[in-house]
Amino acid sequence: MADTARSRRMRAQRLAWGAQSEEEARVYRQGRLAMFSKALFWAFVALVVFLFAMYTAYPEIKPGNQNLIYGVATLALATLAVLWRGLLVRGIRSEEFLNGIDLVLTIGSGCTFGIVAPLAYELEAAAYTCLLYESFVVFTRALLVPSSVRRTFIVSSLAFVPIVAGSVVLAILDWKGIADLEIPGLAFVGGNLVYNAVAILLATTGTRIIYNLSKQVSEAKHLGQYTLVARIGVGGMGAVYRATHALLRRDTAIKLILPDSISDDTLNRFEEEVQAMSRLTHPNSVAVFDYGRGLNGELYYAMELLDGLNLHQLASGKPQAASRVVRILIQVCGALQEAHDKKLVHRDIKPANIILCERGGLFDVVKVVDYGLVQAIKDAAVTNQSLAGTPGYLAPESVLHARFGFEVDLYALGATAYFLLTGKPAFPLKTASNLVERINDKPTPFAEATTNLVPPALESIILKCLAKEPTDRYASAAALADALDKALAEVPTLADWDRGHAKAWWETYWKQVAMTPRTDTPTLTLMPNLDNRSPVPQPPGPGDNQPDDN
């Protein structure tokens, strides 16, 4: 029964002070007690030095028990030094031992001042100095030492018991004519009690405030069994955090949206994203572990943490070898084919939503992420008046007719492949305003866009993905993967990038890439209103003026 009560106290204290385990709470508390004992030691040193200087400068005010007072002070300093340097700084102490040290530090200082005040009975100011110094001790403890409100009240009350006893002794000495108090002894004791009560109340209130604030901060960093460590990204619906599982101690990524960001539409999209991702088991799709709601109404889901870089970070201004790009595309095709087989369309394939990482000793492992725009399809396509996606990666049929079949993902993957090979977007559109006007644009030929060698077989595959008509693209992601496999077999240069090259690249460049500060998502997902779209401009006929390409 005692162990159960102690466990409850430890859990409450751990939550309040942000620790994740009883061991972390114990280590933290030992460190804070060491800080407390250090503060008391130097405060006592300062007091003793002050008394020595004062008695030297004004010998007429030296108390008769000066040597005894110095002896008590020396014993107190020695005790503090042993507790601080001998027991708290060195070694590992149990929770029970730390509780004992907490009592010795706080109540022991009260005993010291409770003894010194009557010994210096000739100086009425000594009694008030001792009372004031013990108040400092109690307030310092409330600030530094993790403690429940109840324990602070009890320890502070016990610390002032010797002070009250000392005031009673001084009142008796005054009644006997030995001491000379300026006010009647009974009033002196009463005033001492009132001052002690106020000090105890303030210390307890301070602990309550610190406890509650720490608890709120700790709860804000906890979602179910997960502890948020650092924000690693910001998306259209919320933020992504690095987190750890409290029991498994497994690094995890948490996608979180706050209550003030949750509209009905956002809630539906978030739930659809989680449900879609939980149905996917392909190794190139990010794995989802958990889904829930925090104490303050936050929605979140936990997924595998990917320590890597997205394809935008990889290839922006840095065209990638065609042999590497082919292997990346084949992996993406595998993830998309599983989603398409389950009647799910990603709708937001782009370089920033494809992560390249290392998994289990394998390098250049692809993970498709951010299914925030995923849509279930019952037939070959679905019509939706809400256009959502990234300019430059939206298929023509999604812009013109709000139709989202499997082909829109293949179109976006073709645009992603173009970006990887050239380091530049195929269609450099940053806003939705000119989507319709430039829907008939064709990408700059590879020979003009990059000095990177792009074999004709791979170029024709990518251009087929970028066909304006859905029926002119590949019938499925699996068919696209087959075409890439065929090119890989037939074009010798496409076989240059192998596991050895991938491992060498990661070992050489990973540290440099990891130290590069991340920026916000470089391509923004937009949701314009299709009802406001303008007619599609037709190619100019004979005699028509060619419009400016602005």
ZABALUM-573748 format. One record per residue (C-alpha): z, y, x; residue in three letters. Coordinates in nm, 4 decimals. Each point is the difference from the previous one (the first is absolute). Example, Ala and Ser with C-alpha at 12.3 -4.5 7.8 and 13.67 -1.06 7.14 Angstrom:
BEGIN
        zz        yy        xx  migu
    0.7800   -0.4500    1.2300   ALA
   -0.0660    0.3440    0.1370   SER
end
This chain:
BEGIN
        zz        yy        xx  migu
    0.0000    0.0000    0.0000   MET
    0.0825    0.2357    0.2853   ALA
   -0.3319   -0.0818    0.1671   ASP
   -0.1842    0.0829   -0.3224   THR
    0.1742    0.3361   -0.0316   ALA
   -0.0684    0.0762    0.3658   ARG
   -0.3661   -0.0929   -0.0484   SER
   -0.0271    0.2397   -0.2943   ARG
    0.1557    0.2783    0.2057   ARG
   -0.2345   -0.0679    0.2896   MET
   -0.3072    0.0004   -0.2251   ARG
    0.1043    0.3291   -0.1579   ALA
    0.0693    0.1572    0.3382   GLN
   -0.3235   -0.1389    0.1457   ARG
   -0.2038    0.1447   -0.2865   LEU
    0.1714    0.3350    0.0263   ALA
   -0.0563    0.0400    0.3725   TRP
   -0.3519   -0.1459    0.0168   GLY
    0.0701   -0.3254    0.1842   ALA
   -0.2024   -0.3095   -0.0895   GLN
    0.2615   -0.2659    0.0855   SER
    0.3711   -0.0441    0.0547   GLU
   -0.0586   -0.0243    0.3746   GLU
   -0.1888    0.3306    0.0037   GLU
    0.2777    0.1579   -0.2061   ALA
    0.2617   -0.1266    0.2453   ARG
   -0.1906    0.1250    0.3064   VAL
   -0.0559    0.3372   -0.1646   TYR
    0.3669    0.0324   -0.0953   ARG
    0.1162   -0.0901    0.3500   GLN
   -0.2265    0.2696    0.1410   GLY
    0.1331    0.2592   -0.2421   ARG
    0.3610   -0.0921    0.0768   LEU
   -0.0799    0.0385    0.3703   ALA
   -0.1329    0.3471   -0.0764   MET
    0.3150    0.0768   -0.2025   PHE
    0.2342   -0.1136    0.2776   SER
   -0.1988    0.2003    0.2556   LYS
    0.0308    0.3139   -0.2136   ALA
    0.3761   -0.0534   -0.0392   LEU
    0.0481   -0.0614    0.3721   PHE
   -0.1630    0.3249    0.1078   TRP
    0.1655    0.1933   -0.2839   ALA
    0.3404   -0.1258    0.1209   PHE
   -0.0905    0.0876    0.3588   VAL
   -0.0879    0.3527   -0.1115   ALA
    0.3315    0.0308   -0.1861   LEU
    0.2075   -0.1237    0.2957   VAL
   -0.1811    0.2356    0.2392   VAL
    0.0599    0.2874   -0.2398   PHE
    0.3728   -0.0815   -0.0287   LEU
    0.0383   -0.0274    0.3777   PHE
   -0.1763    0.3349    0.0522   ALA
    0.2037    0.1665   -0.2743   MET
    0.3346   -0.1285    0.1280   TYR
   -0.0964    0.1044    0.3538   THR
   -0.0978    0.3511   -0.1106   ALA
    0.2990    0.0391   -0.2329   TYR
    0.2863   -0.2076    0.1411   PRO
    0.2456    0.1567   -0.2442   GLU
   -0.1547   -0.1947   -0.2899   ILE
    0.0192   -0.3404    0.1673   LYS
    0.1724   -0.2456   -0.2338   PRO
    0.3034   -0.1803    0.1286   GLY
   -0.1694   -0.3362   -0.0533   ASN
   -0.3084    0.1015    0.2001   GLN
   -0.0025   -0.3120    0.2205   ASN
    0.0446   -0.2266   -0.2995   LEU
   -0.2886    0.1753   -0.1752   ILE
   -0.2213   -0.0493    0.3067   TYR
    0.1016   -0.3657    0.0058   GLY
   -0.1054   -0.0524   -0.3634   VAL
   -0.3275    0.1815    0.0665   ALA
   -0.0679   -0.2117    0.3107   THR
    0.0620   -0.3210   -0.1960   LEU
   -0.2353    0.1185   -0.2752   ALA
   -0.2731    0.0865    0.2530   LEU
    0.0376   -0.3369    0.1739   ALA
   -0.0265   -0.1811   -0.3336   THR
   -0.3119    0.1951   -0.0933   LEU
   -0.1588   -0.0721    0.3382   ALA
    0.0633   -0.3735   -0.0351   VAL
   -0.1338   -0.0090   -0.3574   LEU
   -0.3054    0.2066    0.0877   TRP
   -0.1103   -0.1236    0.3423   ARG
    0.1689   -0.3396    0.0049   GLY
   -0.0471   -0.1397   -0.3488   LEU
   -0.2682    0.1911   -0.1883   LEU
   -0.2579    0.0789    0.2675   VAL
    0.0202   -0.3481    0.1529   ARG
   -0.0156   -0.3311   -0.1796   GLY
   -0.0641   -0.1117   -0.3550   ILE
    0.2843    0.0505   -0.2452   ARG
    0.0501   -0.1682   -0.3350   SER
    0.0100    0.1958   -0.3237   GLU
    0.3739   -0.0671   -0.0355   GLU
    0.0608    0.1254    0.3543   PHE
   -0.1979    0.3165   -0.0730   LEU
    0.2027    0.0590   -0.3146   ASN
    0.3140   -0.0219    0.2140   GLY
   -0.1356    0.2491    0.2532   ILE
   -0.0895    0.2368   -0.2843   ASP
    0.3636   -0.0099   -0.1143   LEU
    0.1380    0.0414    0.3535   VAL
   -0.2196    0.3027    0.0699   LEU
    0.0710    0.1836   -0.3243   THR
    0.3579   -0.0977   -0.0756   ILE
    0.0947   -0.0103    0.3690   GLY
   -0.1038    0.3628    0.0417   SER
    0.2131    0.0835   -0.3045   GLY
    0.2968   -0.1738    0.1615   CYS
   -0.0588    0.1944    0.3230   THR
    0.0051    0.3355   -0.1770   PHE
    0.2815   -0.1099   -0.2306   GLY
    0.2147   -0.0662    0.3099   ILE
   -0.1015    0.3085    0.2008   VAL
    0.0698    0.2518   -0.2808   ALA
    0.3793   -0.0683   -0.0163   PRO
    0.0195   -0.0249    0.3821   LEU
   -0.1298    0.3580    0.0218   ALA
    0.2360    0.1186   -0.2714   TYR
    0.0612    0.3295    0.1845   GLU
   -0.3600    0.1035   -0.0794   LEU
   -0.0761    0.0160   -0.3696   GLU
   -0.3709    0.0381    0.0863   ALA
    0.0092   -0.3518    0.1503   ALA
    0.0489   -0.1537   -0.3447   ALA
   -0.3019    0.1812   -0.1405   TYR
   -0.2094   -0.0838    0.3087   THR
    0.0785   -0.3713   -0.0397   CYS
   -0.0843    0.0141   -0.3709   LEU
   -0.3262    0.1800    0.0725   LEU
   -0.1007   -0.2418    0.2762   TYR
    0.0656   -0.3044   -0.2175   GLU
   -0.2165    0.1578   -0.2698   SER
   -0.2776    0.0271    0.2590   PHE
    0.0461   -0.3706    0.0755   VAL
   -0.0306   -0.0977   -0.3665   VAL
   -0.3050    0.2217   -0.0570   PHE
   -0.1696   -0.1296    0.3155   THR
    0.0559   -0.3573   -0.1133   ARG
   -0.1545    0.0753   -0.3393   ALA
   -0.3101    0.1370    0.1740   LEU
   -0.0454   -0.2667    0.2671   LEU
    0.1391   -0.3324   -0.1172   VAL
   -0.1775   -0.2038   -0.2716   PRO
    0.2573   -0.0513   -0.2699   SER
    0.0322   -0.0468   -0.3718   SER
    0.1628    0.2748   -0.2061   VAL
    0.2989   -0.2213   -0.0716   ARG
    0.0601   -0.0809    0.3670   ARG
   -0.0298    0.3655    0.1023   THR
    0.2616    0.0959   -0.2595   PHE
    0.2416   -0.2722    0.1142   ILE
   -0.0428    0.0554    0.3751   VAL
    0.0230    0.3800   -0.0341   SER
    0.3147   -0.0278   -0.2118   SER
    0.1649   -0.2321    0.2515   LEU
   -0.0984    0.2327    0.2860   ALA
    0.1931    0.2868   -0.1564   PHE
    0.3173   -0.2050   -0.0629   VAL
    0.1345    0.0641    0.3566   PRO
   -0.0878    0.3692   -0.0396   ILE
    0.2059    0.0203   -0.3200   VAL
    0.2830   -0.1922    0.1708   ALA
   -0.0101    0.2497    0.2866   GLY
    0.0243    0.2903   -0.2450   SER
    0.3032   -0.1665   -0.1622   VAL
    0.1654   -0.0343    0.3445   VAL
   -0.0678    0.3689    0.0704   LEU
    0.1486    0.0940   -0.3386   ALA
    0.3156   -0.1977    0.0836   ILE
    0.0205    0.1659    0.3446   LEU
   -0.0354    0.3380   -0.1706   ASP
    0.2776   -0.0912   -0.2486   TRP
    0.2233   -0.0937    0.2948   LYS
   -0.0809    0.3269    0.1739   GLY
   -0.1797   -0.1635    0.2950   ILE
   -0.3494    0.1124   -0.0991   ALA
   -0.0832    0.3387   -0.1438   ASP
   -0.2656   -0.0173   -0.2723   LEU
   -0.1231    0.3220   -0.1533   GLU
    0.0089   -0.1523   -0.3492   ILE
    0.2529   -0.2330   -0.1646   PRO
   -0.0320   -0.3627    0.1092   GLY
   -0.0835   -0.1231   -0.3507   LEU
   -0.2815    0.2554   -0.0305   ALA
   -0.1240   -0.0999    0.3461   PHE
   -0.0242   -0.3679   -0.0991   VAL
   -0.1579    0.0900   -0.3353   GLY
   -0.2647    0.2163    0.1676   GLY
   -0.0680   -0.2812    0.2460   ASN
   -0.0533   -0.2440   -0.2880   LEU
   -0.2400    0.2353   -0.1783   VAL
   -0.2008    0.0572    0.3189   TYR
   -0.0144   -0.3767    0.0635   ASN
   -0.1163   -0.0673   -0.3558   ALA
   -0.2803    0.2557    0.0304   VAL
   -0.1105   -0.1448    0.3347   ALA
   -0.0040   -0.3545   -0.1437   ILE
   -0.1988    0.1192   -0.3020   LEU
   -0.2560    0.1787    0.2184   LEU
   -0.0418   -0.2989    0.2321   ALA
   -0.0415   -0.2377   -0.2934   THR
   -0.2494    0.2312   -0.1688   THR
   -0.1949    0.0308    0.3246   GLY
   -0.0168   -0.3768    0.0328   THR
   -0.1215   -0.0305   -0.3589   ARG
   -0.2777    0.2537    0.0615   ILE
   -0.1086   -0.1628    0.3278   ILE
    0.0233   -0.3462   -0.1565   TYR
   -0.2146    0.0956   -0.2991   ASN
   -0.2586    0.1850    0.2083   LEU
   -0.0269   -0.2910    0.2423   SER
   -0.0269   -0.2396   -0.2906   LYS
   -0.2824    0.2017   -0.1545   GLN
   -0.1856    0.0118    0.3321   VAL
    0.0526   -0.3718    0.0494   SER
   -0.1150   -0.0844   -0.3526   GLU
   -0.3063    0.2192    0.0516   ALA
   -0.0856   -0.2135    0.3028   LYS
    0.0493   -0.3280   -0.1853   HIS
   -0.2292   -0.1592   -0.2542   LEU
    0.1371   -0.3311   -0.1161   GLY
    0.0317   -0.2170    0.3093   GLN
   -0.2081    0.2405    0.2118   TYR
    0.1097    0.2806    0.2303   THR
   -0.2542    0.2758    0.0605   LEU
   -0.0380    0.0843    0.3689   VAL
   -0.2851    0.2507    0.0360   ALA
   -0.2978    0.1309   -0.1922   ARG
   -0.3266   -0.1307    0.1415   ILE
   -0.2570    0.1301   -0.2464   GLY
   -0.0731    0.1994   -0.3137   VAL
   -0.2371   -0.1130   -0.2739   GLY
   -0.1323    0.1232   -0.3303   GLY
    0.2888   -0.1454   -0.2028   MET
    0.2869    0.0167    0.2460   GLY
    0.1176   -0.0688    0.3524   ALA
    0.0196   -0.3095    0.2158   VAL
    0.3118   -0.0677    0.2059   TYR
    0.0951   -0.2379    0.2767   ARG
    0.2986   -0.1963   -0.1287   ALA
    0.2160   -0.3008    0.0779   THR
    0.1292   -0.2704   -0.2287   HIS
    0.3798    0.0133   -0.0030   ALA
    0.0489   -0.3762    0.0289   LEU
   -0.3159   -0.1304    0.1660   LEU
   -0.0214    0.2982    0.2393   ARG
   -0.3770   -0.0207   -0.0381   ARG
   -0.2078    0.3123    0.0561   ASP
   -0.1778    0.0928   -0.3204   THR
   -0.2155    0.2779   -0.1409   ALA
    0.1231    0.1622   -0.3215   ILE
   -0.2350    0.1960   -0.2243   LYS
    0.2067    0.2386   -0.2103   LEU
   -0.0618    0.2477   -0.2768   ILE
    0.2781    0.2345   -0.1105   LEU
    0.1022    0.0504   -0.3638   PRO
   -0.1353    0.3558   -0.0153   ASP
   -0.3403   -0.1341    0.1052   SER
   -0.0139   -0.2692   -0.2679   ILE
   -0.2298    0.0745   -0.2920   SER
   -0.1124   -0.2692   -0.2404   ASP
   -0.3321   -0.0200    0.1816   ASP
    0.1668   -0.0219    0.3418   THR
    0.2392   -0.2674   -0.1235   LEU
   -0.2846   -0.2081   -0.1406   ASN
   -0.2051    0.0342    0.3173   ARG
    0.2988   -0.0892    0.2169   PHE
    0.0796   -0.3108   -0.2027   GLU
   -0.3648   -0.1039   -0.0028   GLU
   -0.0117    0.0400    0.3777   GLU
    0.3064   -0.2191    0.0521   VAL
   -0.1167   -0.2641   -0.2458   GLN
   -0.3457   -0.0101    0.1571   ALA
    0.1321   -0.0261    0.3557   MET
    0.2489   -0.2710   -0.0950   SER
   -0.2895   -0.2155   -0.1246   ARG
   -0.1823    0.0199    0.3324   LEU
    0.0764   -0.2596    0.2665   THR
   -0.2902    0.0464    0.2415   HIS
    0.1252    0.0557    0.3567   PRO
   -0.2036    0.3213    0.0219   ASN
    0.1743    0.1575   -0.3003   SER
    0.3413    0.1583    0.0512   VAL
    0.2797   -0.2238   -0.1327   ALA
    0.2481    0.1284   -0.2615   VAL
    0.3590   -0.1266    0.0172   PHE
    0.1897    0.1808   -0.2730   ASP
   -0.0157    0.2603   -0.2761   TYR
    0.2744    0.1971   -0.1702   GLY
    0.1627    0.3249   -0.1017   ARG
    0.2699    0.1852    0.1988   GLY
    0.3309    0.1264   -0.1359   LEU
   -0.1459    0.3484   -0.0440   ASN
   -0.3105   -0.1203   -0.1835   GLY
   -0.2339   -0.0325    0.3002   GLU
   -0.2740   -0.2597   -0.0306   LEU
   -0.0775   -0.1968    0.3116   TYR
   -0.1539   -0.3140    0.1323   TYR
    0.0532   -0.1729    0.3328   ALA
   -0.2914   -0.1309    0.2049   MET
   -0.0596   -0.1273    0.3505   GLU
    0.0320    0.2659    0.2679   LEU
   -0.3238    0.0460    0.1926   LEU
    0.0497    0.1346    0.3488   ASP
   -0.3567    0.0986    0.0710   GLY
   -0.2512    0.2729   -0.0705   LEU
   -0.2428    0.0592   -0.2824   ASN
   -0.3746    0.0012    0.0547   LEU
   -0.0181    0.3773   -0.0308   HIS
    0.2403    0.0335    0.2923   GLN
   -0.1951   -0.2633    0.1892   LEU
   -0.3512    0.1397   -0.0387   ALA
    0.0205    0.3735   -0.0758   SER
   -0.2274    0.1482    0.2655   GLY
    0.0124   -0.3345    0.1855   LYS
   -0.2856   -0.2313   -0.1100   PRO
    0.0955   -0.3650    0.0224   GLN
   -0.2032   -0.2815    0.1485   ALA
   -0.2221   -0.1702   -0.2554   ALA
    0.1400   -0.3405    0.0976   SER
    0.3526    0.1173   -0.0848   ARG
   -0.1075    0.1641   -0.3246   VAL
   -0.1622   -0.3226   -0.1231   VAL
    0.3240   -0.1936    0.0421   ARG
    0.1955    0.2718   -0.1802   ILE
   -0.2448    0.0015   -0.2902   LEU
    0.0091   -0.3778   -0.0389   ILE
    0.3797    0.0108   -0.0376   GLN
   -0.0200    0.2777   -0.2597   VAL
   -0.2571   -0.2030   -0.1917   CYS
    0.2450   -0.2888   -0.0173   GLY
    0.2718    0.2192   -0.1514   ALA
   -0.2432    0.1594   -0.2477   LEU
   -0.1473   -0.3330   -0.1077   GLN
    0.3428   -0.1302   -0.1003   GLU
    0.0674    0.3213   -0.1961   ALA
   -0.3420   -0.0207   -0.1690   HIS
    0.0539   -0.3666   -0.0850   ASP
    0.3155    0.1106   -0.1808   LYS
   -0.1979    0.2708   -0.1845   LYS
    0.1502    0.2836    0.2017   LEU
   -0.1938    0.2902    0.1507   VAL
    0.1721    0.2022    0.2734   HIS
   -0.1937    0.3235   -0.0772   ARG
    0.1296    0.1839    0.3078   ASP
   -0.1312   -0.1867    0.3029   ILE
   -0.0170    0.2435    0.2932   LYS
    0.0987    0.0008    0.3690   PRO
    0.3501    0.1348   -0.0720   ALA
    0.0716   -0.2934   -0.2354   ASN
   -0.0872   -0.2691    0.2516   ILE
    0.2601   -0.0686    0.2682   ILE
   -0.0682   -0.1683    0.3310   LEU
    0.3022   -0.1723    0.1489   CYS
    0.1353   -0.2941    0.1963   GLU
    0.1389   -0.3018   -0.1830   ARG
    0.1534   -0.3066    0.1585   GLY
   -0.1741    0.0501    0.3329   GLY
   -0.3381    0.0668   -0.1627   LEU
   -0.1588    0.3405    0.0615   PHE
   -0.2303    0.2137   -0.2153   ASP
    0.1431   -0.1511   -0.3173   VAL
   -0.1171    0.1955   -0.3057   VAL
    0.2272    0.0879   -0.2919   LYS
   -0.1382    0.1656   -0.3135   VAL
    0.2640    0.2304   -0.1520   VAL
    0.0529    0.2562   -0.2773   ASP
   -0.1114   -0.1619   -0.3230   TYR
    0.1099    0.3105   -0.1906   GLY
   -0.3359    0.0309   -0.1804   LEU
   -0.0509   -0.3713   -0.0610   VAL
   -0.1565   -0.0871   -0.3350   GLN
   -0.0289   -0.3294   -0.1810   ALA
   -0.3489   -0.0926   -0.1150   ILE
   -0.0805   -0.2356   -0.2855   LYS
   -0.3771    0.0222    0.0216   ASP
   -0.2332    0.0937    0.2826   ALA
    0.1096    0.3612   -0.0135   ALA
    0.2321    0.2309   -0.1839   VAL
   -0.0547    0.3478   -0.1329   THR
    0.2782    0.2531    0.0487   ASN
   -0.0133    0.3719   -0.0557   GLN
    0.2543    0.0565    0.2779   SER
   -0.1736    0.0216    0.3344   LEU
    0.2297   -0.0729    0.2931   ALA
   -0.0836   -0.0598    0.3599   GLY
   -0.0868    0.1660    0.3286   THR
   -0.3026    0.2317    0.0305   PRO
   -0.2519   -0.1539    0.2344   GLY
    0.1031   -0.3548   -0.0899   TYR
   -0.0683    0.0097   -0.3753   LEU
   -0.2984   -0.2041   -0.1189   ALA
   -0.2632    0.1912   -0.2027   PRO
    0.0652   -0.1995   -0.3199   GLU
    0.3692    0.0897    0.0098   SER
   -0.0835    0.3701    0.0302   VAL
   -0.2850    0.0109   -0.2518   LEU
    0.1116   -0.2518   -0.2577   HIS
    0.3645   -0.0777    0.0820   ALA
   -0.0956   -0.3658    0.0410   ARG
    0.2112   -0.2052    0.2406   PHE
   -0.1351   -0.3428    0.0775   GLY
    0.0618   -0.2079    0.3095   PHE
   -0.2946    0.1791    0.1587   GLU
    0.1965    0.3261    0.0408   VAL
    0.2233   -0.1687    0.2581   ASP
   -0.3056   -0.1238    0.1922   LEU
   -0.1476    0.3506   -0.0024   TYR
    0.3257    0.1452    0.1345   ALA
    0.0156   -0.2729    0.2623   LEU
   -0.3535    0.0917    0.1099   GLY
    0.1102    0.3636    0.0374   ALA
    0.3020   -0.1196    0.1979   THR
   -0.2230   -0.2059    0.2289   ALA
   -0.2183    0.3066    0.0606   TYR
    0.3103    0.1988    0.0958   PHE
    0.1135   -0.2697    0.2422   LEU
   -0.3369   -0.0143    0.1746   LEU
   -0.0612    0.3749    0.0225   THR
    0.3479    0.1536   -0.0031   GLY
   -0.1210    0.2248   -0.2852   LYS
   -0.0090   -0.0412   -0.3789   PRO
   -0.3264   -0.1113   -0.1570   ALA
    0.0395    0.2665   -0.2686   PHE
    0.2192    0.2871    0.1282   PRO
    0.1381    0.1141   -0.3353   LEU
    0.3528    0.1391    0.0000   LYS
    0.0224    0.1041   -0.3636   THR
   -0.1137   -0.1328   -0.3364   ALA
   -0.1867    0.3207   -0.0896   SER
   -0.3320   -0.1024    0.1538   ASN
    0.0194   -0.3746   -0.0615   LEU
   -0.2650    0.0002   -0.2707   VAL
   -0.2308    0.2452    0.1763   GLU
   -0.0127   -0.2104    0.3151   ARG
    0.0053   -0.3445   -0.1567   ILE
   -0.3583   -0.0709    0.1098   ASN
    0.0703    0.0863    0.3664   ASP
   -0.0750   -0.2641    0.2575   LYS
    0.2033   -0.0484    0.3172   PRO
   -0.1316    0.1271    0.3287   THR
   -0.1857   -0.2845    0.1778   PRO
    0.2147   -0.1809    0.2536   PHE
   -0.2346    0.0913    0.2826   ALA
    0.0649    0.3688   -0.0686   GLU
    0.3679   -0.0286   -0.0942   ALA
    0.1241   -0.1841    0.3067   THR
   -0.0875   -0.1155    0.3484   THR
    0.1777   -0.3224   -0.0866   ASN
   -0.2328   -0.3018   -0.0034   LEU
   -0.0325   -0.1247   -0.3575   VAL
   -0.2188   -0.3125   -0.0277   PRO
   -0.2692    0.0263   -0.2738   PRO
    0.1429   -0.3053   -0.1771   ALA
    0.3399    0.1688   -0.0384   LEU
   -0.1596    0.3314   -0.0969   GLU
   -0.1964   -0.1629   -0.2807   SER
    0.3186   -0.1693   -0.1287   ILE
    0.1885    0.3284   -0.0143   ILE
   -0.2878    0.1868   -0.1647   LEU
   -0.0192   -0.2724   -0.2644   LYS
    0.3688    0.0572   -0.0735   CYS
   -0.0799    0.3721   -0.0384   LEU
   -0.2821   -0.0565   -0.2474   ALA
    0.0145    0.2467   -0.2902   LYS
   -0.0548   -0.2719   -0.2612   GLU
    0.2749   -0.2620   -0.0324   PRO
   -0.2561   -0.2772   -0.0491   THR
   -0.1525    0.0794    0.3395   ASP
    0.3257   -0.0766    0.1806   ARG
    0.1452   -0.3366    0.0853   TYR
    0.0990   -0.2166   -0.2931   ALA
    0.3544   -0.0445    0.1298   SER
    0.2280    0.0616    0.2941   ALA
   -0.0505   -0.3636    0.0972   ALA
   -0.3776    0.0555    0.0092   ALA
    0.0535    0.3023    0.2245   LEU
    0.2247   -0.2081    0.2275   ALA
   -0.2704   -0.2688    0.0179   ASP
   -0.2556    0.2619    0.1049   ALA
    0.2358    0.1263    0.2704   LEU
    0.0648   -0.3551    0.1220   ASP
   -0.3749   -0.0585    0.0178   LYS
   -0.0530    0.3182    0.2018   ALA
    0.2886   -0.1030    0.2251   LEU
   -0.1731   -0.3291    0.0711   ALA
   -0.3469    0.1448    0.0484   GLU
    0.0743    0.3174    0.2004   VAL
    0.1548   -0.0824    0.3393   PRO
    0.1496    0.3470    0.0523   THR
    0.2045   -0.0340   -0.3205   LEU
    0.1913   -0.2878    0.1613   ALA
    0.1281    0.2161    0.2866   ASP
    0.3327    0.0860   -0.1634   TRP
    0.2315   -0.2994    0.0052   ASP
    0.3758   -0.0630   -0.0003   ARG
    0.0213    0.0780    0.3696   GLY
   -0.1589    0.3407   -0.0470   HIS
    0.2280    0.0711   -0.2959   ALA
    0.3119   -0.0958    0.1966   LYS
   -0.1071    0.2117    0.2963   ALA
   -0.0664    0.3009   -0.2215   TRP
    0.3413   -0.0216   -0.1647   TRP
    0.1859   -0.0542    0.3254   GLU
   -0.1784    0.2944    0.1630   THR
   -0.0004    0.2553   -0.2777   TYR
    0.2789   -0.0914   -0.2409   TRP
    0.2745    0.2024    0.1680   LYS
   -0.2210    0.3080    0.0103   GLN
   -0.0977   -0.0385   -0.3649   VAL
    0.3591   -0.0652   -0.1081   ALA
    0.1178    0.3220    0.1670   MET
   -0.2622    0.2102   -0.1786   THR
    0.1622    0.1858   -0.2933   PRO
   -0.1289   -0.1123   -0.3359   ARG
   -0.1471    0.2501   -0.2409   THR
   -0.0287   -0.0150   -0.3736   ASP
   -0.2689   -0.2194   -0.1494   THR
   -0.3265    0.1448    0.1306   PRO
   -0.2026   -0.0783   -0.3119   THR
    0.1419    0.1125   -0.3313   LEU
   -0.0225   -0.2031   -0.3183   THR
   -0.1046    0.2270   -0.2879   LEU
   -0.0037   -0.0417   -0.3777   MET
   -0.2438    0.2572   -0.1447   PRO
   -0.0892    0.0193   -0.3699   ASN
   -0.3377   -0.1572   -0.0625   LEU
   -0.0488    0.1923   -0.3235   ASP
   -0.0670    0.3121    0.2079   ASN
   -0.2658   -0.1562    0.2211   ARG
   -0.3402    0.1713    0.0153   SER
   -0.3397   -0.1743   -0.0365   PRO
   -0.1347   -0.1815    0.3024   VAL
   -0.2623    0.2036    0.1882   PRO
   -0.3349   -0.1795    0.0092   GLN
   -0.2179   -0.0149    0.3102   PRO
   -0.2379    0.2983    0.0002   PRO
   -0.3452   -0.0609   -0.1353   GLY
   -0.3288    0.1485    0.1159   PRO
    0.0173    0.3754    0.0060   GLY
    0.3797    0.0110   -0.0326   ASP
    0.2088    0.1867    0.2537   ASN
    0.2165   -0.2204    0.2200   GLN
    0.3667    0.1030   -0.0547   PRO
    0.2076    0.1050    0.2954   ASP
    0.2260   -0.2709    0.1363   ASP
    0.3274    0.1893    0.0185   ASN
end
